[in-house]
Amino acid sequence: MYKNILIPIDGSEKALQAARHGANLASRIGARVTLFNVTPVMPADVRGMVLNKINAQGRETLEKVAAELTSYNVQVETEMIMGHPAEAICKKAKTGRYDLIIMGSRGLSGVKGYLMGSVSIAVTTHASCPVLIVR
């Protein structure tokens, strides 16, 4: 069944719910979990000012979620990269040979959701493996 589960983490409550759900599933089926944080690409003039802070927040979030998941008794790895979130998630799933992506829904609807787009929609459209969206 599923041996390698990829869980994108962005610091949101929805992502934390997805991580808990993924760890619960992984503990039942003996899968390993990778928590994956993608720092969005930023313009060069802004990058220098905020990149260190964003990277520190990303690492802190990954460490916090990984620590919480220890109670599920699953193998948890963490990885953080810079890129376009949906593209990076799909690429990681394919190159890392993940069997399942579990991620939180964004929660946008109506015009705002249409205009801003959604990482979860893009991932479900382009991923090379099944995607489970946790609401």
Beta strands, then each sheet from edge to edge (+ up, - down):
strand 1: 4-8
strand 2: 32-40
strand 3: 76-83
strand 4: 100-104
strand 5: 131-134
sheet 1: 3+ 2+ 1+ 4+ 5+
end
